[in-house]
Amino acid sequence: MGILDTIITTRHNVNFQEFKPEETLREILSLVEKERDKKILRHRYGLQDSEEKTLAAIGEEHNLTRERVRQIEKDIIKHLKKNSGRSDAFLKAKDFLLNIVAEHGRVIAEENLLLRLNLQNSSERNAVIFLLHLIEELDHFIHDNYKKAWVYVLFNNDLLHKSMEVSKNILDQKGKPLASEEFLQHFKETEFYKENQAELTDKVILNFLSLAIEIEKNVFEEWGLLNWKEIKPRDVGDKAYLVMKNGKKPLHYAEITELINKAGFDNRKAYKETVHNELIKDARFVLVGRGIYALSEWGYKPGVVADVIKEVLLDFKEPISREKIIEEVLKRRMVKKNTILVGLSNRKFFTKVGKNLYSLA
């Protein structure tokens, strides 16, 4: 990290500690003279623990039409934008929020911004959203292909759109979820990146990625298309596949169940019996030991120990020793040595050649 990065990080840490959205909100609301207008704002934005209400509900409460409430809200916001410079707390909050949006490429999803601020409750979240509406340099960004976001007024939409196009092409071509580091590596090989390198820091690239509705991260922090099972698993089999692929080794179905529940895919709890039943019938999984499963894509094949011994002998294309057979079978099955010896003793399938060599019968 360079000296400039250190200074920026230190400044942000100080600002995070000093950023008090509800205190800033109180100072801003003091600029509104009429109590009725303050109440309308509180209910429109859910401020200061007030219930968020529709225009119609607020109008009914104050004996006003829906359109009149909308106009009052618009006038108050205009008044506050014009006079917010009188609030030192707001000016500091504004500078802080603008810095965050700027460092993410001048656009950030509203939910990501709120998560970054690590707010304690919904009251703080609503206060921040209201303050964002008062920052003249920012606009609400609403687009069918992107999550609700906040952008600088002069934001270059083309940079975002082209970045998304390139990102989707990368994911389509690879056909599998990618960790951030691997995705960035592929992204930086594109002509688009080379032409726009000055604007596309790692943080900006990943932030743009997080804005797309069609792209998402799974529970293991890998990026992919939202309709992929590896990103949004549809059933227990998909979840089992993901935890096993992440674990990179054969696992007992009870351990797979535990990992599914720990991963937090959703609110549905997995049960051992259900997981076991799913693994048995799904071709993505191979039983390699007592209750132990591996992924078929790792090279494991279904069958009893005798089938594995046959596979080993076919692979070597010549008689091999008992010790070598045991060694090779144990690479493909998690079974006891004696189980392999029992299978090898089946004269129907295997025959002994010489002192200690075996071949297919």
N, C-alpha and C positions, 0 to 999 in steps of 0.2 A: 504493500500500500504506500503510495507517495505522500508527500507532505500535504498537498492540496486535499487528497482524499481524507487524510487524518483530520485536517481542519474542518472539512465538511461534516465528517462523522461526529466530531466533538460538538460542533454547533447544533447538529440534529439531536444529539443526546440531551443537550441543555434544553432545547426547545421541547422535546418530548416531556421532560420533567416539568417545564413551565406551562405547557399547553393544558389549559383548564376550560374546556368548551362551555360548561354550564355557567362558570363565572363570567366568561365573555358574553354569553347569551344574556345574562342579567343586565350587563352594562348596555348592551344593544337595545334591549326592550325598554330601558329607561328613556330612550330617545322617542318612544311612542307615547303621545300625550293621552289619548283616550283609552280608558280602561276597556271599553268595548272592543277596540281594535286589538289590544293586547290579547284579549280573550279569544278573538277570532284566530289570531296567529297561533296561539297555544293549541287550539283544537285542530287547526289545519295541519300542523306539523308534529303534533304530539309532544309539545314542549313542556318542560317542568312538570313531568308526570301527569300531564293532562291526557285525556282520551282523544285519540285521533279521530276526527269526524269528517263526513262528507260535506260538500258545499250545501246540499239540501238540508242536512241535519242542523248545520250551523244557522242557516237561514231561518229555519223553523224556530230555533231557540231565540233568535233576535228579531223575529217578525220581519225578515227581509227575503227578497227573492234570491234564488240560487245565483243568478247573474250579478245581482248587486253585491253579494258576498265576494264573488270572484273579482269584481272591480275594486272593492275595498282592499282585498288582499294585494292586488296588483299595485294599488296606490301606496300601500304601506311599504311594500318591498322597494318601490321606486324611491320613496322618502328615505328609507334606511340606507340604500346604496349611496344616495347623495350625501347623507350626514354621518355615515359610519366612520369617516376619517376623524371624527371628534372623539372616537374611542381608541385609546392606546392599546387596550387589550385586543380589540378587533384587528388593529393594524398588525400586531405581532402574530395573531392567529392566522391572518391572511397571508403574511409572508411565509409562515411555516407551512401552510397547506399548499401554497403555490410552489414552494421548493420541492415538496414531495411529488406533486404532479409533474413538474419539470424534469426531475431526475428519472422519471419513468417513461420519458419520451413525449411529454406534454399531454398525456392521456392516461387515465387509470380507471379501472372498473370501480364503481362506488363501493361494492362489497370488499374488494381488495384494499381500498383505502381505509375503510373502517377497521378491517382486520389488522392492518399495519399499525394503526393507532392504538390497538390493544385497549379498547374502551371497556369500561366496567359494566355498563348497563344500557338498556334501550334509551334511557333519558339522555345519556351522553351521545349516543349514536344520532338521535333525532336533532340534538343541538348542533352537531357537526354538519349534518345535511342542510339544516337551515342556514348556517353560516356560509356554506358553499353557494347557496342561492344569492348571497349578498356580494360575492366577489365578482366584480365586473369583468375581470380578465378571463373568467371561466364560463363555459356553456355546458348545459346538460347534453350528453351525446346519446341519442337514441337511434338505433339502427337494427334492422332485422337480423343481421349476421353477428352482432356483437352484444355483449352484456351491457347493461346500463352503466354509463361511465361519465366522467367529467373531463373536459378538454379545454385547452387554451383556445381563445377565440379564433386565432389565426392558425390553428392546427392543420397540418398537411395530411388530409385524409388519404391521399394517394399512397403515401408511404406505408400506412397501416394496411390498406387494401392489398397492395403488392406483396407486403410481408406475409400476409395471411395466405395468399395464393402460393407463394414459395414454400411456406411451412406445410400446407396441405399436400403439395406435391412430394415433399420429402417423406412425409408419413405414408402416403400412398405407395411410393416406390419401395420403402423399407418393409411395409406391411406388418409392422410389429411396434409395440410401445418402445419409446426411447427415453432414457434418463436425460436430464437437462444437459449434462456435459456432452453426451453423444449427439444429441440433437444440435447443439451449438456447433459442434465440429462439422456436421453435414451442412448446416446453414452457411457457415463461413466459407464453404467451398463454392457457393453459388455466385454468379455474376452480379446478381442484385445486391448481395452483401458487399462485394468489392466496390461497387459503384456508390454505395451509400454508407460506407464504413464509418465515416465521421459521426453519423447520427445514430448508428446502431450498436450501442454498447450491449454487453451480455444482459444487463438488467432490462434494457429496452426491448430486446428481442423476446425474452421470456415474458415480459409484461404484455407485449402485443399478443403473444401466444395465449396468454390467460384470458384475453378479452374475447376470443372467438367462441361462439356458441357451439360450433361443431367440434371443437378441440377441448380435451379435458385431461386432467391428471388422475391416475388411479391411486389407490391407497399406498402404493409403493413409490410414489413420486415420479412415475413414468408418464410421458406425454403420448397421446394417441387420439384417434378419432372417437367421438362420443358413441358411435354405433358399434364399436368393437367390444366384444365380450371381455377382452383383457382390460378394458377401461371401465366399462359399466357391466359387471357380471350379472347375468339374468337369473341364475339358479345356483344350487349348491355345487353342481359339477363345475361351473365356471369359477366359483370361488375357490374350490379345492385345487383346480388347475393353477390359479394365480398364486396361492400360497406355496404350492409345491415348486412351481417354477422359480419363485423368489427364494425358496429354501435350497434349491439346487441339489437335493438328495432324496432318496426314498424315505418315506415316513409311514408310521403306523396310522391307521384311520382315526384313532383316538386323538393323536397329536395333530392331525390335519384338522379335526373338528375344533380343537382348542385354538389353533392358529386362525381359523376362519372367524371365530368369535372375538379374538383379540384384534384382528385387522380392522374391524368396524366398518364393513362394507355398507351396512344398513342396520335397522333396528331388529331384524329378524334373527333369532337365535338358531344356531345349527345344533343338531343332535347326532350323537355317534351312529345310531342305527340308520338314520337317514343318509348320512355321509357314506357309510359302508355300502348301503344298497345302491347309491348313485355310482360309486366307484366301480362296483362289480359290472354294471351294465354299460359303462362308458368306455369306448375304445381308446380314449386318451390316456387311460390308466392301465397298468399291468400289475397283477399280484406277483410280487417277487419274494415273499416270505409269509410267515403266519400273520395275517392282518396288515402286512406292509406293502405299500404300493409305490410304484415309480411311474414316470411319464413315458409313454411309448415313444415319444420323440427323442428320448435319450438313448434309444437303441434297444430297449427291452422289448421282448416279444412274449405273447401269452403262451402258456403250455406248462406241463409238469416238468420235473427235473430231467426225466428221460428225454424230453423234447429238447431241452437245453444242451444236454450231452451230445445229442445228434447234431445240433447246430454247431457245436464246437468242433466235432470231428469233420464235419463238412467244410468248415472254414479252413482247417489246417490241411485238408486233402491228403493226409498221410497218417499212419498210426502214431499216436503220441502216448506219453507215459501217464500213469494214473495220477501222479502229482500235478502234472500240467493240466489234466482234465479238471481236477479239483480247483486249481488256481483260476482257470478260465470260467468255470461255472460260478464260482463265488463272485466274479466280477459282474455276473448277470442275474444272480439270485442271492437273496439273503437267507440261506438255509444252513443246516448243520452239515459238517463233513460226512457224517455217517449216512445222511440222507442221499448224498451223492454216490457213496459207495454202494448203497442198496440199489440205486437206479442203474449203476454201471454193471451190477451183477446179473442183470436181465439178459440172458443168452439169446433171447428172441431178437434183441436189437443190437447187442454189442458182442464182440468176440475178442479174446486175448490173443495177441500175436507176439510170440517170443516170451521173454521173462516178465517184462513189465510194460508192454505196449498194448494199446487197444485200438480197434477200428470198428467200423459199422459192420454188423453181421451180414 
